[in-house]
Amino acid sequence: MTFRLGLTGSIGMGKSTTAQMFAEAGCAVWDADAAVHRLYAEGGAAVSPMEVLFPDAIVGGVVDRAALRGIIGSNPDALRDIEGIVHPLVREDRATFARMADADILVFDIPLLFETGSEAEMDAVACVTVPPEVQEKRVLERGSMTREQFLAIRDKQLPSVEKCKRADFVIVTDTLEHARAQVHDVLEQIRKQMTDA
């Protein structure tokens, strides 16, 4: 029997680091962002359908994310079309991973888990969180976006408080040690549940 744990959290909350901790603890981890990168890469399944609808988004045989952002910026309806191409391919990638994985606990790292309704496919959901000021500081320290860009992304996501309310487990990522201890606690609870089942 395998257990499917959805892992989610807003931008800058420490989700990738937490996913790595689950991997180190013996879980098989699927990363939604990595799946999209594979789909957008040369020969990726999203390249041809994207080229049909948005030829300007294809640069050198790959889907250019900056070009996509420009297209979405000038045409808000484009996002729906892009999601119509990408979401089914991502679901297919996730299903393939689930079939091939051989761990007892599969962790699905999905930033927009609740927003896309993917929690319905999980046995439980863990949400990572930190206070808003820590979140903002982390994102801005990366140096990859302005405060305005960060706020625009954050405001499109379901509020962290709401995600935590809907999750079965909440992992506070204030320090690495604290996060790691909570990851082990979550796994202990899940494995106990699996043995009792």
DACOR-V294829 format. One record per backbone hydrogen bond with DSSP energy under -0.5 kcal/mol. CO is the residue of the C=O (numbers start at 1). NH is the residue of the N-H. E is the energy in kcal/mol with one decimal. If there is no record, write none. Layout:
co-><CO/CO>
nh-><NH/NH>
e-><E/E>
This chain:
co-><3/3/4/4/4/5/6/6/7/8/10/14/15/16/17/18/19/20/21/22/23/27/28/30/30/31/32/33/34/35/36/37/39/39/40/41/44/44/45/46/47/48/49/50/54/55/57/57/59/61/62/62/63/64/65/66/67/68/69/70/71/75/76/77/77/78/79/80/81/82/82/83/85/86/87/88/89/90/91/92/93/94/95/96/97/104/105/105/106/106/107/107/108/108/109/110/111/112/113/113/114/117/118/119/124/125/125/126/127/129/131/131/132/133/134/135/136/137/138/139/139/139/140/146/147/148/149/150/151/152/153/153/154/159/159/160/161/162/163/169/170/171/171/175/176/177/178/179/180/181/182/183/184/185/186/187/188/189/190/191/192/193>
nh-><5/106/6/123/124/108/8/126/110/128/13/18/19/20/21/22/23/24/25/27/26/29/107/32/109/35/36/37/38/39/40/41/46/47/63/44/47/48/49/50/51/52/53/54/57/58/59/64/62/43/59/64/65/68/69/70/71/72/73/74/75/78/79/80/81/82/83/84/85/85/86/87/89/90/91/92/93/94/95/96/97/98/99/100/101/3/28/107/5/108/30/109/7/110/32/113/9/116/118/119/117/120/121/122/6/168/169/8/171/173/134/135/136/137/138/139/140/141/142/142/143/144/143/150/151/152/153/154/155/156/156/157/157/162/163/164/165/166/167/127/172/129/173/179/180/181/182/183/184/185/186/187/188/189/190/191/192/193/194/195/196/197>
e-><-0.7/-3.2/-0.6/-2.7/-1.4/-2.9/-0.5/-3.4/-2.5/-2.5/-1.5/-2.1/-2.8/-2.0/-1.5/-1.9/-2.1/-2.6/-1.3/-2.3/-1.8/-0.5/-3.2/-0.6/-3.3/-2.0/-2.1/-2.2/-2.2/-2.3/-2.1/-1.2/-1.4/-0.7/-2.5/-2.8/-1.4/-0.5/-0.6/-1.9/-2.2/-1.7/-1.4/-3.7/-2.2/-1.4/-0.6/-3.5/-1.1/-0.6/-2.5/-0.6/-0.7/-2.2/-2.6/-2.0/-2.2/-2.8/-2.4/-1.8/-1.6/-2.2/-0.8/-0.6/-1.3/-2.8/-2.9/-1.9/-1.2/-0.6/-3.0/-2.4/-0.9/-2.6/-2.5/-2.1/-2.2/-2.4/-2.4/-2.2/-2.2/-2.4/-1.9/-2.0/-2.4/-2.5/-1.8/-0.5/-3.2/-0.5/-3.0/-0.7/-3.1/-1.1/-2.7/-1.4/-0.5/-2.1/-1.8/-0.7/-1.0/-1.3/-1.8/-1.6/-2.8/-2.0/-2.1/-2.5/-2.9/-2.0/-0.8/-2.2/-2.5/-2.0/-2.7/-2.2/-2.6/-2.1/-0.9/-0.8/-0.5/-0.5/-0.9/-2.3/-2.8/-2.3/-2.2/-3.1/-2.6/-0.8/-0.9/-0.9/-0.8/-0.5/-2.2/-2.8/-1.9/-1.8/-1.1/-2.7/-0.6/-2.2/-0.6/-2.4/-2.8/-2.3/-2.0/-2.4/-2.3/-1.9/-2.8/-2.4/-2.1/-2.4/-2.5/-2.8/-2.1/-2.2/-2.4/-2.0/-2.5/-1.3>
